[in-house]
Structure formats: C-alpha cells, structure tokens
Amino acid sequence: MSKIIVKQSTKEELELLGIDSWGTWTCEVSRFNWEYDDKETCYFYEGEVVIEAEGEKFEIKPGDLVIFSKGLKCVWNIKKPVRKVYNFG
C-alpha cells in the first residue's frame, strides 16, 4: 500500500471529517524535504504540488484529500502557492 493516498472527496465526506475545524497551512513556491512523525490528513484548497516519495511522484491540486503515512520521508516541490487544512493522527 502506498504511503501517500490522493483522492477526491464529496462535500459530505469532508463535512464528516470536520475539515472546517482543522488548522490551516500556507506556503509559497519552494522545494524542501519533509518527514512525517504522525499520520496527516489534509485537504488542498489552493496550489499545485509534486511530492516525491520512495521513487514515486504524486501530483496534488485543489480539491484533493491527501493522507500521508506516519514515518514517510518525502520531498515537497510546490509549483503554485499552497493553502490547505490539515489534521494529525
């Protein structure tokens, strides 16, 4: 199973997850290494990102719900400024 899951969700699914109460994160165009100490679920409102992990590339765009597994090491390549909400655990 992939350590990154990217999917489209319905409005109902997003409401059930409670994304309106999640923290917000923004970032300008950049490239950096990242490691996840815990599982993160996030929803992208804006931006365009390519994440490189374990020899795979994942393209993320607005409307994507993304789950990053605990222990994942990856490279974020932000092509367009990002605004996302996130939740750990």
C-alpha positions in Angstrom: 0.0 0.0 0.0 1.2 3.5 -0.9 2.4 5.7 1.9 0.5 8.6 0.2 -3.1 8.4 -0.8 -4.6 11.2 -3.0 -8.3 11.2 -3.7 -11.3 13.4 -4.5 -13.9 13.5 -1.7 -17.6 14.6 -1.7 -18.7 17.6 0.3 -20.4 15.2 2.7 -17.2 13.2 3.3 -15.4 16.5 4.0 -18.1 17.5 6.5 -17.9 14.2 8.3 -14.1 14.6 8.6 -14.7 18.1 10.1 -12.2 19.9 7.9 -13.7 23.3 8.9 -12.1 22.8 12.4 -8.7 21.8 11.1 -5.6 24.0 11.1 -4.6 26.0 8.0 -1.1 25.9 6.4 0.1 28.0 3.6 3.4 28.0 1.7 4.9 29.9 -1.3 6.6 28.2 -4.2 9.5 26.2 -2.8 11.2 22.8 -2.5 12.1 21.0 0.7 12.5 17.7 2.4 9.9 16.6 4.9 9.3 13.7 7.3 6.0 12.8 9.0 6.1 12.0 12.7 2.4 11.1 12.6 -0.3 10.4 10.1 -1.6 13.6 8.4 -4.8 14.0 6.5 -5.2 17.3 4.6 -7.4 19.0 2.1 -6.0 21.3 -0.6 -7.9 24.5 -1.3 -5.2 26.1 -3.5 -1.9 25.3 -5.0 -0.1 22.7 -7.1 2.4 20.3 -5.6 4.5 17.4 -6.7 5.6 15.1 -3.8 8.4 12.7 -4.4 8.5 9.6 -2.1 10.0 6.2 -2.5 10.6 6.6 -6.2 7.1 7.7 -6.9 5.7 11.2 -7.8 2.3 12.4 -6.6 0.7 15.4 -8.2 -1.6 17.3 -5.8 -4.1 20.0 -6.9 -7.0 21.9 -5.4 -9.8 19.6 -4.3 -7.5 16.7 -3.4 -7.8 15.0 0.0 -4.4 13.6 0.9 -3.3 11.1 3.5 0.4 10.9 4.5 1.5 7.9 6.5 3.5 8.1 9.7 7.2 7.7 9.1 7.0 8.9 5.4 10.1 10.8 4.1 9.5 12.8 1.0 10.3 15.9 -1.0 7.7 18.7 -1.5 8.0 20.6 -4.7 5.5 23.4 -4.6 4.8 24.7 -8.1 2.0 27.2 -7.1 1.4 28.7 -3.6 -0.5 26.3 -1.3 -3.4 26.7 1.1 -4.5 23.6 2.8 -6.2 22.4 6.1 -4.7 19.5 8.0 -5.2 17.2 10.9 -2.7 14.8 12.6 -3.4 11.4 14.0 
